[in-house]
């Protein structure tokens, strides 16, 4: 693995440290690697979408309205996919022994 040193303004350094602490990352490097992976995946997905639209098969124009609508649909699907809130834990009932 290669090493890269970066300089951050104090405000961003504090932000990264907070994210590492509150989200359970082992280090700031782990946090930054995850951010970079997500951005890389986002760029690849965007390129695939643009390639598909440019293929001429869809008849869709990849403009701001297209991506706004796409984001809206994805958010709606994500909201529907979220599990319902778990009910409060109820203590187990003790068995009734008759006899």
N, C-alpha and C positions, 0 to 999 in steps of 0.2 A: 504494500500500500504506500502511495506517495504522501508526502507531507506538504501542506500549503499553509503559510502564515498569512493571516489577514488582519488589517487594522480596522477597528470599529470605534465610532464615537462612544463616549461614556454611556449615553442614553441607550444605545443599542446593546452594549455589553451588559448593562443591567437587565434589559429585556431578555436577552439570551439566558442569562443566569437564572432569571425567574422561571422561564420556560423549562429549563433543565430541572430545576427543583420541583416545580409543580406538576410536571408531566411524567416524571419518573425516568428521565434519560440518565444514562450513566455519565455522560460528559457533554460539553458543548459541541464537541466534534460529532457525536452521535446525532444531536439535534440538527446541526447544519447539514449533515449527510442526508437526513430524512427530508429536509426542506428541498435540497437539491434533487433528490430522487423524485419527489412530487412534481417539481417544476419540469424535470426531464420528461416524465410521463405525460404531463399536460401538453408539452410542446409536441411530443410524438402523436398524441391523440388529435391535437389541432391539425397537424400535417395530414393525418389520415382522413380527417373530415374534409379538409380542403381538397385533397386528391380525389375523394369520392365526388364532391360537388363539381370539380373541374372536369370530371370524366364525361360530363354532358348527359349522363343517363338520368339524372334526377330532375333537371330543369329548375333547380333551386339556386338562387343567388346567395352566395356566402357573404352577406353584409351584416351590419350591426344588428338589424332586426332578426336575422336568422339565428345568430348566436344568442341573442337575448331570449328568443323563444326556446331554444335548445336548453339554455340554463334553467328556464322556468319549468320545463317538462322534467328535467333531471331532479330539481328540488322537490317537485310534487311527488315524483316516484319515491324519492328518499324519505319524504315525510310519511307516505303511506307504508313504507317498509319498516319504519321504526316500531319496535315492540311496544305494546301497551305498558303503562306503568304497573309495576308489581304491587299487589295489595300488601298492606301491612302484614307482618308476620304474626300469625296467631299461634299461641302455644298449643302443643299437641294435647288432645283430650286424654285423660287417663281412662283405661278400660274399666268398665263396671263389671265386677265379679259377683255373680249371684251364687248363692249356695249355702 
